[in-house]
Amino acid sequence: MASAELRQIRRRIRSVQSTMKITRAMELIAASRIVKAQQRVSAAQPYTNRMNEVVRNVAAASGGASHPLLESREVEAAGVLVVTSDRGLAGAYNTNVIRMAEERLVALARDDVPYRLYVVGKKAQSYFRYRKYRIERAFLGVTDTPGYGDARAIANIVMDDYAQGNVDSIEVFTTEFKSALTQTPKSWQLLPIAPPEGGADEEAVPAGYTYEPSAGAILSRLLPRYVEGSVFGVLLDASASEHAARRRAMKAATENAEDLTRLLTRQANQARQAEITTEISEIVGGAEALTHG
């Protein structure tokens, strides 16, 4: 009959093996979703590149046409948009973004600049709510497979607040997907819109446009779409980064579980061997006692 120590070790082995099955399944699911997320990021690139080109050329050739989303003003109230995930078990993915955003909030508070906090994902909502930050708006359930409608909803909220003067800038804190192994937290200014700069391979002379009915009317239609596209790109990058981080974290967890299982198995074998040695010693001792008795 197994001793209490051996039974406990075997229970731990079964528990670790059950956990390992879960982490391996999550690793495989995340790996499959990375492929889809990468495809969505790649599919959105042509639209993003063309929109950047059009905005750049219109800004250069508009002849001084203005739009509220282009107006740069003194920052008397700041907007901070933090993009995280709805689920955990993704390593340091959420922590890195939240830490960077909180540093910015602390700096704004230190400079006595009021701010409005917008969060995407339950992890950011839980973190900032627990620490008594006032959350202006939370967007949940959009980070796993974001759609363009989600991006439009987020963009409309921040554009309305900016146009109404509730905030004088919108800064986004998110994660940039570079590869399945590299995801980098970053921050950048969403509003006011800064026309994108051309790359080294772009033509030096911007394309000319004839406006109908006017440059202002074109900008009024174009710039909100540009902001929506930018937010959509952020959500796609964040989704791909989340799945990549989760796959890496679950792979590490599975490997650790395998190592722990091997260690516990050795301990179980040693405990069993000790039991057998004790039993043999007791049998030999009893036989000797009967022989000499």
Backbone as a ProteinNet text record, in pm:
[ID]
protein_1_A
[PRIMARY]
MASAELRQIRRRIRSVQSTMKITRAMELIAASRIVKAQQRVSAAQPYTNRMNEVVRNVAAASGGASHPLLESREVEAAGVLVVTSDRGLAGAYNTNVIRMAEERLVALARDDVPYRLYVVGKKAQSYFRYRKYRIERAFLGVTDTPGYGDARAIANIVMDDYAQGNVDSIEVFTTEFKSALTQTPKSWQLLPIAPPEGGADEEAVPAGYTYEPSAGAILSRLLPRYVEGSVFGVLLDASASEHAARRRAMKAATENAEDLTRLLTRQANQARQAEITTEISEIVGGAEALTHG
[TERTIARY]
85.1	0	88.8	61.1	144.3	134.2	246.3	249.7	179.1	159.3	92.6	175.7	308.6	396.4	385	385.9	377.4	241.8	134.9	1.8	-5.9	53.9	52.7	130.1	245.5	324	246.9	181.6	104.9	-13	-75.6	-184.5	-130.9	-12.8	48	80.7	129.6	160.6	33.9	-75.6	-200.9	-249.6	-235.2	-277.8	-195.1	-62.9	24.6	-4.3	-27.9	-58.8	-190.5	-288.4	-415.2	-394.6	-313.2	-283.1	-208	-115.3	-36.6	-125.7	-228.9	-321.4	-391.4	-428.1	-496.1	-402.7	-280.2	-185.5	-146.6	-131.8	-98.3	-213.9	-336.6	-452.4	-459.4	-436.1	-438.7	-326	-210.8	-99.3	-136.8	-198.5	-236.6	-344.7	-439.7	-545.5	-486.7	-398.4	-335.7	-252.2	-181.4	-99.3	-185.9	-302.3	-390.4	-449.4	-475	-532.3	-428.8	-301	-197.5	-199.7	-212.4	-212.3	-326.1	-446.2	-560.4	-540.6	-485.4	-463.2	-359.8	-254.2	-153.6	-213.3	-298.9	-363.6	-451	-519.8	-605.2	-520	-405.9	-315.3	-263.5	-222.7	-171.1	-279.8	-401.8	-511	-546.5	-525.1	-558.8	-449.7	-330.8	-219.6	-244.1	-295.1	-317.7	-410.2	-518.6	-610.9	-540	-465.1	-395	-293.4	-216.6	-114.5	-177.5	-287.5	-353.3	-416.3	-475.2	-533.8	-425.7	-312	-200.9	-156.1	-147.9	-105.6	-204.2	-333.4	-434.6	-433.9	-429.3	-428.2	-304.8	-190.6	-67.4	-77.3	-128.3	-137.4	-242.3	-355.6	-459.9	-410.5	-339.8	-287.8	-187.2	-109.2	-8	-67.8	-179.6	-234.8	-368.5	-409.3	-543	-548.4	-433	-434.8	-481.2	-447.8	-481.8	-617.9	-684.6	-814.9	-797.4	-893.4	-882.3	-995.2	-974.5	-1074.5	-1049.3	-1156.1	-1135.3	-1037.8	-1033.8	-945.4	-799.5	-774	-636.5	-585.3	-675.4	-637.5	-554.4	-435.1	-346.9	-362	-396.9	-417.1	-346.4	-336.8	-270.7	-346.8	-272.6	-333.6	-373.2	-501.3	-555.5	-626.6	-661.5	-720.1	-676.2	-624.5	-567.7	-658.9	-657.3	-727.7	-627.2	-649.1	-558.5	-640.4	-605.2	-672.2	-576	-616.3	-531.8	-595.5	-518.5	-568.2	-501.2	-581.1	-532.2	-624	-615.5	-696.9	-812.1	-907.6	-1018.3	-983.2	-886	-847.8	-701.7	-668.5	-532	-452.6	-356.8	-269.4	-195.4	-148.3	-74.9	59.6	117.3	247.8	242.8	342.1	353.3	285.3	202.8	140.2	62.7	-28.3	-109.9	-29.3	58.9	135.2	219.1	284.8	373.5	297	181.4	102.2	44.5	-9.1	-71.1	32.6	153.3	257.6	293.4	306.9	340.1	228.3	103	-9.7	-18.6	4.1	-5	104.5	221.6	327.8	284.5	214.8	165.8	58.9	-30.3	-134.4	-74.7	26.8	93.9	160.1	222.2	285.6	182.9	68	-37.7	-89.9	-108.4	-155.2	-52.1	74.6	180.4	183.6	149.9	147.8	11.9	-80	-213.9	-291.8	-274.5	-348.7	-460.4	-585.2	-694.1	-693.5	-746.6	-744.6	-872.7	-900.6	-1008.9	-947.3	-985.8	-927.5	-1026.6	-985	-1064.8	-988.5	-1057.1	-989.1	-1057.5	-975.3	-1023.2	-972.3	-1064.4	-1025.7	-1052.2	-1091.7	-1125	-1003.9	-886.1	-767.5	-735.5	-742.2	-719.5	-831.6	-955.5	-1067.2	-1051	-1017.8	-1002.8	-888.2	-777.1	-659.6	-687.1	-736.1	-754.1	-873.6	-975.3	-1088	-1045.3	-964.6	-918	-833.9	-760.8	-675.4	-744.3	-874.5	-959.3	-940.3	-891.2	-889	-1030.6	-1064.8	-1196	-1189.1	-1268.3	-1271.1	-1387.3	-1355.9	-1459.2	-1544.3	-1476.7	-1549.1	-1467.2	-1535.6	-1469.7	-1532.4	-1448.7	-1493.4	-1448.7	-1543.9	-1512.4	-1557.7	-1492.9	-1531.8	-1494.6	-1392.9	-1356.3	-1214	-1135.5	-992.6	-958	-1042.5	-1008.6	-1012.1	-1123.6	-1137.1	-1205.4	-1132.6	-1194.4	-1249.8	-1361.1	-1421.5	-1413.5	-1440	-1432.8	-1539.5	-1652.8	-1755.6	-1707.2	-1626.5	-1569	-1477.4	-1395	-1305.1	-1384	-1492.5	-1574	-1636	-1684.6	-1745.1	-1643.9	-1524.3	-1419.4	-1379.4	-1358.2	-1314.5	-1419.4	-1547.3	-1651.9	-1653	-1631.3	-1630.7	-1517.7	-1396.6	-1281.9	-1287.3	-1336.5	-1347.5	-1450.5	-1562	-1663.8	-1607.9	-1538.6	-1481.3	-1377	-1300.3	-1200	-1266.3	-1366.4	-1433.5	-1508.3	-1562.5	-1635.9	-1544.4	-1414.6	-1320.3	-1307.9	-1365	-1348.7	-1205.3	-1136	-993	-924.9	-796.1	-719.6	-620.2	-614.4	-529.5	-576.7	-549.4	-576.7	-447.6	-399.8	-278.5	-315.4	-266	-299.1	-181.7	-213.1	-113.3	-155	-69.9	-105	21.3	8	121.6	134.5	254.5	281.2	328.1	261.8	298.8	407.2	525.2	635.4	656.7	646.6	657.6	596.5	591.6	536.1	619	743.4	831.8	850.6	812.7	840.2	713.4	672.7	561.2	606.5	595.8	652.8	543.5	535.9	440.6	483.2	385.6	419.2	306	336.3	235.4	251	140.4	145	20.8	29.7	-79.6	-178.9	-304.5	-412.3	-475	-499.5	-557.8	-479.5	-458.2	-498.5	-422.5	-480.2	-419.7	-296.5	-186.4	-64.6	-50.8	-57	-47.9	75.9	60.9	175.3	282.2	407.5	519.6	543.1	590.1	619.2	746.8	752.2	871.7	977.7	1092.3	1203.2	1171.1	1079.1	1047.8	927.9	873.7	758.9	805.5	718	750.5	765.3	857	882	765.8	701.7	591.8	460	380.1	252.8	155	61.6	-39.9	-131.8	-174.7	-265.3	-410	-498.2	-639.4	-724.4	-834.6	-936.8	-1055.4	-1095.2	-1195.6	-1335.7	-1425.3	-1565.7	-1648.4	-1720.5	-1747.7	-1636.4	-1562.9	-1457.9	-1362	-1243.7	-1144.3	-1196.3	-1266.5	-1320.4	-1419.5	-1506.4	-1604.7	-1536.7	-1432.9	-1359.7	-1292	-1229.5	-1162.6	-1262.3	-1381.3	-1482.6	-1523.9	-1518	-1548.9	-1426.7	-1311.4	-1190.1	-1127.6	-1115.1	-1040.9	-1105.8	-1239.4	-1297.5	-1270	-1270.7	-1238.2	-1092.4	-1008.1	-866.1	-847.7	-919.1	-910.2	-965.2	-1079	-1135.3	-1036.8	-974.8	-876.5	-757	-714.3	-601.5	-636.2	-757.1	-799.8	-814.5	-866.7	-880.9	-744.3	-647.1	-511.6	-454.7	-484.1	-439.1	-500.3	-630	-697.7	-644.4	-618.3	-564.9	-425.1	-341.1	-206.7	-212.9	-301.2	-314.2	-364.5	-459.2	-510.9	-401.5	-324.7	-215.3	-111.3	-81.5	17	-32.2	-161.6	-218.1	-205.9	-242.6	-235.7	-91.1	-0.3	139.8	195.2	160.6	207.2	148	20.7	-42.6	18.6	45.9	107.8	244.1	322.4	454.4	443.9	349.6	332.4	284.4	190.5	139.8	244.7	328.9	437.5	534.2	567.7	656.8	591.5	460.9	390.7	388.4	367.2	366.2	503.5	607.6	742.8	774.7	731.6	753.8	677.5	556.1	477.6	544.4	601.9	672.7	793.4	867.4	983.8	940	831.9	783.7	734.1	670.8	623.7	740.8	848.1	966.5	1026.6	1032.1	1086.6	1001.3	870.8	781.9	785.7	801.1	809.7	934.8	1046.3	1167.7	1146.8	1080.7	1054.1	963.3	863.4	774.3	850.2	939.9	1019.5	1110.3	1170.2	1257.4	1178.3	1058	974.7	933.1	898.5	859.3	976.4	1095.7	1213.9	1244.2	1225.1	1247.5	1148.5	1023.5	923.1	961.1	1004	1042	1159.8	1257.8	1373.9	1332	1241.6	1193.4	1119	1034.6	959.3	1053.3	1155.7	1252.3	1326.7	1365.4	1436.6	1350.5	1221.3	1131.1	1113.6	1102.4	1087.3	1211.8	1329.4	1454.3	1472.1	1436.2	1448.3	1355.5	1231.5	1137.5	1180.4	1237.6	1285.1	1399.5	1490	1601.8	1553.6	1455.5	1403.5	1341.4	1266.9	1207.5	1312.8	1420.5	1527.5	1602	1629.7	1706	1614.5	1483.7	1391.6	1378.5
-119.2	0	124.5	218.6	337.9	425.1	487.1	576.6	707.2	786.6	915.7	1007	1003.6	1088.3	1051.2	920.4	876.1	911.8	895.7	931.6	1081.6	1162.3	1307.2	1344	1280.2	1309.1	1269.2	1155.2	1110.1	1201.8	1256	1353	1480.1	1521.7	1640.5	1614.6	1495.3	1462	1468.9	1411.8	1416.5	1559.9	1640.3	1780.5	1857.5	1837.1	1906.3	1860.8	1731.8	1681.5	1737.5	1753.4	1814.8	1959.3	2031.5	2170.5	2178.4	2084.6	2083.3	2062.6	1981.7	1962.1	2093.2	2168.5	2296.4	2396	2409.4	2506.3	2469	2338.5	2297	2328.8	2306.7	2338.8	2489.2	2569.9	2715.5	2761.6	2696.1	2729.5	2703.9	2588.9	2555.6	2649.5	2684.9	2777.8	2914.5	2963	3093.1	3090.4	2979	2968.7	2976.5	2912.5	2918.5	3058.2	3126.9	3261.4	3364.1	3339.7	3432.1	3441	3326.1	3323.3	3408.8	3392.2	3470.7	3619.5	3649.4	3790	3853.7	3779.9	3832.1	3856.7	3767.6	3785.1	3909.8	3935.1	4054.9	4181.6	4178.5	4293.9	4319.8	4213.5	4228.1	4277.1	4226.5	4267.2	4414.3	4467.8	4607.7	4704.3	4653.6	4740.9	4821.4	4760.7	4843	4961.6	4938.5	5048.2	5155.7	5111.7	5207.5	5288.9	5221.5	5291.7	5391.2	5350.8	5441.5	5559.7	5534	5642.9	5740.9	5688.3	5776.3	5863	5802.3	5877.4	5988.3	5956.4	6056.4	6170.5	6135.8	6240.5	6328.4	6266.4	6342.5	6439.1	6390.4	6476	6585.5	6550.3	6651.6	6760.3	6719.6	6818.3	6910.4	6855.6	6936.9	7026.9	6985.6	7058.7	7126.3	7129	7181	7332.3	7396.9	7543.1	7605.9	7545.9	7604.4	7567.4	7470.7	7427.3	7370.5	7396.6	7356.5	7261.6	7190.7	7098.6	7085.9	7071.9	7062.4	6952.5	6840.4	6730.2	6759.8	6866.9	6906.2	7016.2	7077.4	7192.2	7150	7199.3	7173.7	7288.8	7258.1	7362.7	7327.1	7426.1	7403.2	7297	7203.3	7090.4	7132.6	7165.9	7196.2	7075.3	6978.6	6851.9	6744.7	6636	6531	6408.6	6338.5	6211.5	6097.8	5990.4	5875.2	5750.7	5684.4	5561.5	5444.3	5347.5	5232.8	5107.2	5033	4912.7	4789.8	4705.6	4580.8	4467.4	4353.7	4238.9	4220.2	4137.6	4101.9	3981.4	3902.6	3781.7	3788.3	3712.5	3709.2	3595	3544.1	3434	3469.8	3594.7	3641.6	3700	3649.1	3697.5	3843.4	3919.7	4061.1	4153.8	4098.4	4179.9	4297.7	4270.5	4377	4465.1	4403.4	4477.8	4587.7	4558.3	4656.2	4779.2	4757.4	4870.2	4950.4	4881.1	4949.6	5031.6	4976.1	5049.8	5178.7	5170.7	5289.5	5393.7	5349.7	5442.9	5506.8	5427.8	5484.1	5587.1	5565.2	5665.2	5797.2	5788.4	5909.3	5977.4	5900.3	5957.9	6025.5	5962.8	6022.2	6153.6	6156.7	6280	6390.3	6356.2	6456.4	6509.5	6419.6	6462.9	6552.4	6519.4	6599.4	6739.8	6751.7	6882.4	6951	6892	6948.7	6961.2	6862.5	6859.5	6755.4	6797.5	6698.7	6607.9	6487.7	6392.3	6310.7	6253.8	6156.8	6024	5919.3	5787.5	5698.3	5647.2	5552.7	5419.8	5311	5181.9	5082.8	5000.1	4889.9	4761.2	4672.6	4546.8	4545.2	4428.6	4414.6	4430.5	4395.7	4403.1	4547	4637.3	4778.8	4832.9	4794.2	4840.4	4797.2	4669.9	4618.9	4688.1	4707.7	4766.9	4910.3	4991.9	5133.7	5155.1	5072.2	5084.6	5049.9	4945.9	4905	5014.7	5091	5196.6	5332.6	5332.2	5450.4	5555.6	5516.6	5609.9	5621.9	5740.7	5760.6	5723.4	5626.7	5579.3	5645.5	5720.8	5791.4	5694.8	5597.5	5501.8	5373.6	5260.2	5130.1	5055	4989.8	4911.7	4767.8	4678.4	4540.2	4444.4	4328.3	4223.8	4250.5	4333.6	4366.9	4325.3	4279.9	4261.7	4128.8	4028.7	3897.1	3897.8	3936	3949.6	4083.1	4192.7	4324.7	4342.7	4413.3	4446.8	4595.9	4635.5	4778	4857.6	4792.5	4861.2	4896.2	4809.2	4839.9	4961.4	4964.9	5079.1	5208.1	5200.9	5320	5371.1	5279.9	5321.4	5392.3	5336.8	5399	5533.5	5536.9	5660.5	5770.7	5737.5	5839.5	5902.7	5821	5873.9	5974.3	5935.4	6023.8	6145.4	6128.9	6244.7	6344.3	6295.9	6386.3	6466	6397.5	6467.3	6570.1	6536.6	6630.5	6749.9	6724	6832.6	6925.9	6870.2	6951.7	7023.7	6999	7065.7	7001.9	6883	6814.9	6769.9	6739.4	6708.5	6782.3	6809.3	6881.5	6790.8	6665.4	6567.5	6428.4	6332.6	6191.8	6114.3	6049.8	5969.4	5822.2	5738.2	5595.9	5516.4	5423.1	5330.9	5190.2	5126.1	4996	4914.7	4801.9	4714	4696.1	4717.2	4702.4	4560	4496.4	4359.8	4366.8	4315.1	4311.4	4171.1	4071.9	3932.7	3846.5	3715.1	3625.4	3623.5	3669.9	3671.9	3810.7	3913.4	4050.7	4134.4	4185.8	4279.8	4392.2	4515	4628.4	4724.9	4756.5	4859.5	4996.3	5074.6	5206.1	5303.4	5430.4	5535.7	5629.4	5684.4	5780.2	5866.2	5980.1	6077.7	6047.3	6026.6	6003.6	6134.7	6224.5	6355.6	6462.5	6578.6	6616.3	6535.6	6526	6446.5	6518.8	6446.3	6496.5	6424.8	6494.4	6426.8	6337.5	6211.7	6119.7	6168.8	6140.3	6178.5	6071.6	6112.4	6017.1	5941.3	5818.3	5737.5	5779.7	5710.3	5745.3	5718	5624.2	5588.3	5665.3	5758.9	5836.2	5946	5987.2	6095.2	6224.8	6308.7	6435.2	6531.9	6527.7	6619.5	6551.9	6610.3	6547.5	6551	6456.3	6452.5	6573.2	6624.2	6736.7	6690.7	6769.8	6733.2	6851.8	6824	6923	6890.7	6985.2	6957.9	6991.8	6900.1	6924	6856.8	6929	7072.4	7162.1	7119	7203.8	7117.1	7173	7099.9	7073.3	7170.2	7151.6	7037.3	7027.4	6919.4	6783.4	6779.9	6654	6613.3	6708.8	6678.1	6630.4	6688.8	6648.9	6502.8	6452.4	6311.3	6223	6274.4	6192.3	6171.4	6278.4	6268.7	6174.8	6177.3	6077.9	5934.1	5908.7	5773.8	5740.4	5841.5	5820.9	5782.1	5848.7	5816.5	5676.6	5645.2	5510.8	5404.1	5428.5	5333.1	5319.3	5430.1	5424.4	5341.9	5363.1	5286.2	5138.6	5111.1	4971.7	4903.5	4976.6	4922.5	4894.8	4983.1	4961.6	4834.2	4815.5	4697.1	4568.4	4571.1	4452.9	4419.2	4520.6	4498.9	4443.7	4501.4	4456.2	4312.4	4277	4141.4	4041.1	4071.1	3982.1	3972.2	4083.5	4082.9	4000	4011.8	3934.1	3784.5	3739.2	3596.7	3547	3628.5	3588.2	3579.2	3676	3673.3	3555.7	3526.1	3412.4	3279.9	3266.8	3142.5	3122.1	3228.7	3218.4	3185.4	3249	3224	3081.5	3034.1	2897.2	2792.7	2822.6	2730.3	2717.5	2831.6	2828.3	2753.4	2774.6	2705	2554.5	2514.1	2370.8	2308.6	2378.2	2325.8	2316.4	2415.8	2410.2	2294.3	2268.5	2157.3	2023.5	2012.9	1890.3	1869.1	1976.8	1966.2	1925.9	1986.7	1955	1810.5	1763.7	1625	1527.1	1554.7	1468.8	1469.8	1588.8	1598.6	1521.2	1538.2	1467.7	1316.1	1275.8	1132.3	1072.6	1145.9	1097.1	1088.1	1188.2	1185.4	1067.6	1041.1	928.4	796.5	785.9	663.5	643.9	753.2	744.8	706.5	764.1	729.5	583.3	537.4	397	302.8	340.2	259.6	255.2	368.9	370.9	279.9	280.2	191	44.3	11.4	-126.9	-169.2	-79.9	-112.1	-134.5	-51.3	-66.8	-198.8	-231.9	-358	-478.6	-474.3	-584.6	-598.1	-483.1	-486	-546.2	-511.8	-565.1	-716.5	-761.6	-904.5	-981.8	-929.6	-995	-996.4	-885.7	-880.6	-978	-988.4	-1082.5	-1226.8	-1256.6	-1392.5	-1429.1	-1336.5	-1361.2	-1381.8	-1304.6	-1318.1	-1456.7	-1503.9	-1635.5	-1746.3	-1727	-1827.2	-1842.8	-1730.7	-1733.2	-1747.6	-1744	-1759.6	-1903.7
0	0	0	-88.9	-101.3	22.3	54	169.9	136	240.6	220.7	131.7	147	64.9	-81.9	-109.7	-248.8	-310.1	-234	-284.9	-316.3	-230	-253.1	-379.6	-400.2	-520.9	-645.5	-642.5	-758.8	-787.1	-682.3	-703.1	-770.3	-727.1	-788.6	-935.3	-965.4	-1104.6	-1189.7	-1140.6	-1217.5	-1234.9	-1130.3	-1139.5	-1241.9	-1239.5	-1334.6	-1476.8	-1495.8	-1629.8	-1681.9	-1594.9	-1637	-1678.8	-1599.9	-1635.1	-1766.9	-1787.9	-1910.8	-2032.8	-2021.7	-2133.6	-2169.3	-2066.7	-2090.8	-2157.8	-2103.5	-2160.5	-2302.8	-2331.8	-2468	-2563.8	-2518.4	-2602.6	-2628.9	-2526.9	-2545	-2635.4	-2626.1	-2714.5	-2860.6	-2887.1	-3024.5	-3077.5	-2991.4	-3033.5	-3066.7	-2979.1	-3003.4	-3130.8	-3155	-3276.1	-3401.2	-3398.3	-3514.7	-3533.9	-3424.5	-3435.1	-3478.4	-3449	-3494.1	-3646.1	-3711.5	-3858.2	-3912.6	-3857.4	-3903.8	-3875.2	-3756.1	-3720.4	-3812.4	-3845.9	-3937.4	-4075.7	-4119	-4249	-4250	-4139.6	-4133	-4132.6	-4061.9	-4061.5	-4202.2	-4271	-4407.3	-4502.8	-4485.4	-4573	-4555.5	-4435.8	-4410	-4455.7	-4485	-4521.4	-4649.1	-4756.6	-4877.9	-4852.8	-4777.4	-4747.4	-4665.9	-4564.7	-4478.7	-4558.2	-4642.1	-4721.1	-4817.5	-4883.4	-4976.7	-4904.4	-4787.4	-4710.7	-4665.6	-4621	-4582.1	-4698.9	-4815.6	-4933.8	-4967.8	-4964.2	-4997.6	-4896.4	-4766.2	-4663.3	-4678.1	-4704.9	-4721	-4837.9	-4951.2	-5069.3	-5053.6	-4992.9	-4972.2	-4878.1	-4771.5	-4677.2	-4743.5	-4837.7	-4904.7	-5012.8	-5071	-5185.8	-5157.6	-5032.1	-5000.9	-4997.6	-5005.9	-5008.6	-4879.6	-4767.1	-4637.8	-4584.8	-4647.4	-4596.4	-4456.1	-4369.7	-4229.7	-4193.4	-4082	-4030	-3880.9	-3798	-3652.3	-3611.6	-3685.7	-3646.6	-3677.9	-3756.3	-3786.6	-3695.8	-3619.8	-3537.7	-3417.7	-3413.2	-3298.9	-3200.5	-3077.1	-2977.4	-2847.4	-2761.6	-2633.8	-2554.7	-2497.1	-2427.2	-2285.9	-2270.1	-2138.6	-2078.5	-2162.3	-2117.9	-2217.2	-2164.7	-2250.1	-2252.4	-2362.7	-2374	-2386.8	-2313	-2314.5	-2347.1	-2456.4	-2499.8	-2480.6	-2396.9	-2364.1	-2423.1	-2501.2	-2568.1	-2505.9	-2441.2	-2382.7	-2428.7	-2360.9	-2398.7	-2300.6	-2340.1	-2251.2	-2164.4	-2208.8	-2135.5	-2095.7	-1992.1	-1942.9	-2003.6	-1924.9	-1967.9	-2096.2	-2103.5	-2220.9	-2181.7	-2073.7	-2031.6	-1988.8	-2035.4	-1996.5	-2096.8	-2185	-2290.2	-2231.5	-2139.2	-2081.5	-1986.7	-1910.1	-1808.6	-1871.9	-1982.6	-2045.3	-2092.6	-2154.8	-2204.5	-2088.5	-1989.2	-1875.7	-1799.7	-1783.5	-1711.9	-1785.5	-1917.7	-1996.1	-1987	-1995.2	-1987.8	-1849.9	-1745.1	-1610.7	-1586.8	-1640.6	-1627.9	-1691	-1803.9	-1869	-1784.6	-1725.9	-1641.2	-1518.4	-1460.2	-1344.3	-1383.5	-1502	-1548.2	-1571.5	-1627.3	-1647.1	-1514.2	-1419.2	-1287.7	-1219.1	-1237.2	-1176.4	-1235.4	-1363.7	-1430.7	-1419.7	-1339.5	-1320.2	-1450.8	-1537.8	-1663.4	-1650.3	-1653.9	-1646.3	-1768.6	-1751.4	-1860.8	-1861.5	-1977.2	-1992.3	-2034.3	-1963.2	-1986.6	-2058.9	-2174.6	-2252	-2254.1	-2225	-2219.4	-2312.7	-2374.4	-2457.6	-2393.6	-2355.3	-2293.3	-2143.9	-2093.7	-1951.3	-1861.5	-1910.5	-1826.3	-1788.8	-1884.9	-1853.6	-1766.5	-1794.3	-1713	-1567.9	-1545.1	-1408.5	-1336.7	-1407.3	-1344.4	-1300.1	-1390.9	-1358.4	-1265.8	-1276.2	-1184.4	-1042.3	-1026.4	-892.5	-829	-911.3	-858.9	-859.1	-872.6	-855.1	-964.1	-1080.5	-1192.8	-1249.5	-1289.4	-1350.9	-1498.5	-1538.7	-1676.9	-1748.9	-1852.2	-1926.7	-2008.9	-2073.4	-2157	-2167.9	-2158.2	-2171.7	-2288.3	-2367.5	-2481.9	-2458.6	-2440.4	-2403.7	-2513.2	-2517	-2610.7	-2754.8	-2779.2	-2917.3	-2952.1	-2855.7	-2881.1	-2945.6	-2930.9	-2985.2	-3137.6	-3194.7	-3340.5	-3369.3	-3366.7	-3384.9	-3525.6	-3533.3	-3661.4	-3687	-3810.6	-3843.1	-3767.6	-3740.3	-3662.8	-3522.5	-3462.8	-3331	-3339.9	-3444.5	-3462.1	-3483.2	-3559.9	-3583.7	-3454.2	-3368.9	-3242.4	-3153.5	-3144.5	-3061.7	-3120.4	-3253.1	-3316.9	-3301.5	-3313.7	-3301.9	-3163.3	-3060.5	-2923.8	-2905.4	-2944.1	-2919.7	-3012.2	-3136.7	-3225.9	-3174.5	-3121.8	-3067.2	-2949.2	-2859.4	-2744.4	-2788.2	-2891.4	-2939.8	-3009.1	-3091.3	-3162.9	-3067.9	-2959	-2862.3	-2764.3	-2771.1	-2682.4	-2545.3	-2527.6	-2398.8	-2376.5	-2483.5	-2477.5	-2591.5	-2574.1	-2675.6	-2747.8	-2707.3	-2775.4	-2735.7	-2820.5	-2790.8	-2815.1	-2710	-2720.1	-2700.1	-2788.3	-2786.7	-2730.4	-2640.2	-2585.5	-2624.8	-2702.8	-2758.2	-2777.4	-2846.8	-2874.6	-3024.4	-3075.3	-3218.5	-3246.8	-3339.4	-3378.3	-3484.8	-3451.5	-3547.4	-3602.3	-3515	-3557.1	-3448	-3471.8	-3371.2	-3243.9	-3251.9	-3135.3	-3076.6	-3151.5	-3107.7	-3113.6	-2998.3	-2988.1	-2895.1	-2941.9	-2870.1	-2826	-2695.6	-2652.2	-2705	-2746.1	-2801.5	-2773.2	-2788.4	-2776.4	-2895.2	-2941.6	-3050.9	-3046.5	-3111.8	-3109.7	-3219.5	-3178.4	-3274.4	-3319	-3224.2	-3252.4	-3176.3	-3237.1	-3373.9	-3478.4	-3595.9	-3702.4	-3754.6	-3757.9	-3820.9	-3953.8	-4066.8	-4196.5	-4203.2	-4243.6	-4247.5	-4343.1	-4307.3	-4391.8	-4496.9	-4612.8	-4718.6	-4692	-4741.1	-4725.8	-4825.7	-4819.3	-4906	-5052.6	-5076.9	-5214.7	-5270.4	-5192.5	-5239.5	-5336.2	-5426.8	-5517.9	-5441.6	-5487.6	-5418.8	-5438.4	-5555.7	-5585.5	-5551.7	-5459.7	-5424.6	-5540.6	-5539.2	-5644.6	-5632.5	-5748	-5747.2	-5746.9	-5681.9	-5673.7	-5714.7	-5782.5	-5811.1	-5721.3	-5635.2	-5533.7	-5583.7	-5556.7	-5587.3	-5478.1	-5392.9	-5406.3	-5352.2	-5246.9	-5191.8	-5112.4	-5084.6	-5005.8	-4865.2	-4808.3	-4673.4	-4666.1	-4767.4	-4768.5	-4784.7	-4868.2	-4886.2	-4756.5	-4689.3	-4563.4	-4457.8	-4458.3	-4360.6	-4377.4	-4500.4	-4524.3	-4506.3	-4544.7	-4548.8	-4411.5	-4333.3	-4207.8	-4105.6	-4088.1	-3997	-4040.9	-4173.2	-4220.7	-4189.8	-4197.2	-4167.5	-4020.2	-3931	-3788	-3762.2	-3825.2	-3809.2	-3856.7	-3971.2	-4022.6	-3930.7	-3870.6	-3777.7	-3654	-3601.2	-3483.9	-3519.7	-3637.7	-3680.1	-3690.7	-3744.3	-3750.9	-3612.8	-3517.4	-3379.6	-3321.6	-3343.2	-3290.1	-3353.7	-3483.4	-3549.9	-3498.2	-3483.2	-3430.3	-3287.9	-3207.4	-3068.4	-3062.1	-3149.6	-3150.3	-3186.5	-3291.2	-3330	-3219.2	-3154.4	-3045.1	-2927.1	-2897.4	-2786.3	-2811.4	-2930.5	-2960.2	-2960.7	-3011.9	-3013	-2870.8	-2787.3	-2648.9	-2572.7	-2598.8	-2530.2	-2576.6	-2703.7	-2751.3	-2685.9	-2677.4	-2615.8	-2467.2	-2398.8	-2255.5	-2230.2	-2312.1	-2293.4	-2329.9	-2427.2	-2461.8	-2344.9	-2283.5	-2166.7	-2051.3	-2031.2	-1923	-1946.9	-2071.3	-2104.2	-2079.5	-2121.3	-2098.8	-1949.9	-1872.7	-1728	-1664.7	-1714.2	-1661.6	-1693.6	-1812.2	-1848	-1757.4	-1732.2	-1642.7	-1501.5	-1453.3	-1319.5	-1311.9	-1418.2	-1420.2	-1410.8	-1486.1	-1477.7	-1338.3	-1275.3	-1140.7	-1040.5	-1048.3	-956	-979.3	-1104	-1132.9	-1068	-1075.9	-1008.9	-858.4	-802.6	-658.5	-622.4	-707.8	-682	-689.8	-788.5	-799.5	-678.7	-633.8	-516.5	-391.8	-379	-262.8	-268.4	-389.5	-404.4	-375.4	-423.1	-395.7	-245.8	-180.3	-35	36.2	-11.2	47.7	27.7	-93.9	-123.2	-36.9	-23.9	60.5	204.5	252.1	390.4	406.9	306.6	314.7	313.9	226.7	221.6	353.5	408.7	536.3	646.1	644.7	746.4	728.2	600.9	576.8	620.6	582.1	620	771.4	834.3	980.7	1048.9	994.5	1052.6	1033.5	914.2	889.2	981.7	1002.3	1091.7	1234.1	1272.7	1409	1427.7	1323.2	1334.9	1334	1254.5	1244.4	1377.8	1440.7	1565.7	1687.6	1659.9	1773.9	1811.2
[MASK]
+++++++++++++++++++++++++++++++++++++++++++++++++++++++++++++++++++++++++++++++++++++++++++++++++++++++++++++++++++++++++++++++++++++++++++++++++++++++++++++++++++++++++++++++++++++++++++++++++++++++++++++++++++++++++++++++++++++++++++++++++++++++++++++++++++++++++++++++++++++++++++++++++++++

